[in-house]
Amino acid sequence: MVRIALLTAIFSAAGLAAEKYSGPKPAKPDLPYLLHAGNLVATEANEAKEEKKGNGTVYTIPGAQSPARTPLAEPIFILDAQTSTPERMELYQAESRNGLREVSLTATRKKGGARPIHLTVFPLGGKLYRIEAAEALEEGEYCLSPSDSNKVFCFEVY
């Protein structure tokens, strides 16, 4: 009886994994899109300016707020990864100051420095990926960024 239940669970999981993604597809490659029901909202693509301060680094993004907005505390992104690596994406909360958004990282990760927010990446077939925030986000400004780049993809949780 246990074997039958185990085999049923295995085949059910395999059936779910084999399902094709049938939702909306991103219009542009390598740009994360927020998934809102059956619609995709492009994140704001930008380049963060890097500046060394003390034993840390401050990344500055133009503009106080992102035009890409979501009401979801645990946003879901769809990415057509033609040249990017979804597994290398990191999510950070940004602070709005003087008309700019800033992310401060310290070399020793002391209190006050931003920490990456956990993400989960799911392949959807081909080069299409689903990226999810694995923890609830507070209201505010956020940026997805490849770990080896100053490219940022910004959005606001409201």
Phi and psi in degrees as a GROMACS rama.xvg file:
@    title "Ramachandran Plot"
@    xaxis  label "Phi"
@    yaxis  label "Psi"
@TYPE xy
-64.4292  -39.1319  VAL-2
-62.1532  -41.4508  ARG-3
-64.0407  -43.944  ILE-4
-63.692  -40.9084  ALA-5
-65.4881  -44.6031  LEU-6
-63.7267  -39.3581  LEU-7
-61.6632  -43.6687  THR-8
-63.8644  -41.4308  ALA-9
-63.4758  -47.0277  ILE-10
-67.6358  -33.927  PHE-11
-65.3588  -44.199  SER-12
-64.1359  -40.3062  ALA-13
-65.1993  -37.0192  ALA-14
-65.7192  -40.0136  GLY-15
-66.1541  -40.2289  LEU-16
-67.3556  -28.2818  ALA-17
-81.8534  -13.3268  ALA-18
-62.6218  139.76  GLU-19
-86.1094  147.371  LYS-20
-71.0259  126.695  TYR-21
-116.796  9.88835  SER-22
-80.9387  -172.569  GLY-23
-65.6917  148.269  PRO-24
-104.789  143.528  LYS-25
-62.4249  141.565  PRO-26
-75.4542  -32.1828  ALA-27
-120.512  138.998  LYS-28
-73.5094  154.465  PRO-29
62.1226  20.7334  ASP-30
-122.59  115.823  LEU-31
-67.3147  138.005  PRO-32
-116.606  137.179  TYR-33
-74.0978  133.779  LEU-34
-94.2676  117.111  LEU-35
-119.928  99.3365  HIS-36
52.3923  -113.655  ALA-37
-99.5904  14.187  GLY-38
-119.671  152.527  ASN-39
-113.385  136.032  LEU-40
-117.462  120.745  VAL-41
-66.3753  136.494  ALA-42
-74.4451  162.867  THR-43
-82.9055  113.548  GLU-44
-85.5697  134.016  ALA-45
-156.106  177.567  ASN-46
-120.962  125.647  GLU-47
-83.177  137.351  ALA-48
-88.3294  127.841  LYS-49
-98.786  132.575  GLU-50
-140.328  127.248  GLU-51
-76.842  131.317  LYS-52
-139.109  114.81  LYS-53
60.7116  -128.459  GLY-54
-99.0955  23.9737  ASN-55
-138.071  -172.664  GLY-56
-134.3  137.243  THR-57
-112.979  128.083  VAL-58
-105.549  126.636  TYR-59
-114.321  133.12  THR-60
-119.677  131.935  ILE-61
-62.4974  145.881  PRO-62
91.9409  142.38  GLY-63
-80.3758  -28.001  ALA-64
-139.563  150.778  GLN-65
-86.7121  142.653  SER-66
-74.7036  -17.3788  PRO-67
-84.542  121.093  ALA-68
-132.284  149.364  ARG-69
-142.358  143.407  THR-70
-86.7801  -5.3607  PRO-71
-80.1728  127.743  LEU-72
-74.7826  -22.2391  ALA-73
-125.095  76.9803  GLU-74
-64.9319  153.357  PRO-75
-118.343  134.754  ILE-76
-117.843  145.144  PHE-77
-114.776  130.535  ILE-78
-132.226  127.229  LEU-79
-93.3512  94.9968  ASP-80
-87.0379  79.5829  ALA-81
-75.6574  -43.1787  GLN-82
-123.593  -11.5738  THR-83
-91.6101  163.39  SER-84
-115.812  104.536  THR-85
-58.2358  -31.8469  PRO-86
-67.531  -15.9521  GLU-87
-95.5912  3.5083  ARG-88
-73.7666  140.92  MET-89
-127.266  148.797  GLU-90
-117.748  130.137  LEU-91
-131.019  147.042  TYR-92
-85.3081  137.852  GLN-93
-109.841  151.19  ALA-94
-107.14  135.831  GLU-95
-86.2913  124.575  SER-96
-145.367  128.47  ARG-97
50.7559  42.9317  ASN-98
77.5888  8.53646  GLY-99
-126.786  162.998  LEU-100
-109.095  136.977  ARG-101
-127.932  141.595  GLU-102
-123.367  120.041  VAL-103
-105.072  125.369  SER-104
-117.775  134.63  LEU-105
-107.473  149.515  THR-106
-64.2502  -31.8181  ALA-107
-102.537  2.25994  THR-108
56.5625  38.1972  ARG-109
-67.6985  169.267  LYS-110
-56.6371  137.429  LYS-111
106.592  -25.9698  GLY-112
-83.8925  146.211  GLY-113
-69.8387  148.465  ALA-114
-120.884  147.535  ARG-115
-66.9916  141.617  PRO-116
-89.6918  136.35  ILE-117
-62.1586  136.134  HIS-118
-123.476  152.845  LEU-119
-121.788  132.964  THR-120
-115.294  129.465  VAL-121
-122.8  125.289  PHE-122
-71.8488  138.215  PRO-123
-110.485  -0.702541  LEU-124
118.37  135.365  GLY-125
63.5632  -129.813  GLY-126
-107.374  21.8057  LYS-127
-95.6306  132.384  LEU-128
-132.715  151.611  TYR-129
-111.015  125.061  ARG-130
-118.113  129.262  ILE-131
-125.036  142.46  GLU-132
-71.092  126.781  ALA-133
-90.3345  6.07368  ALA-134
-146.374  154.845  GLU-135
-67.9432  137.351  ALA-136
-101.677  142.872  LEU-137
-76.6875  165.807  GLU-138
-61.7614  141.123  GLU-139
149.378  -170.682  GLY-140
-94.7383  140.454  GLU-141
-139.507  155.193  TYR-142
-137.242  129.638  CYS-143
-90.4397  138.83  LEU-144
-150.894  138.21  SER-145
-63.0814  140.994  PRO-146
-64.076  -18.4425  SER-147
-112.199  25.8225  ASP-148
-149.861  160.383  SER-149
-97.4698  7.55172  ASN-150
-66.6019  140.138  LYS-151
-133.348  147.621  VAL-152
-125.25  102.78  PHE-153
-99.2749  155.332  CYS-154
-159.853  165.015  PHE-155
-120.103  137.695  GLU-156
-98.787  124.95  VAL-157
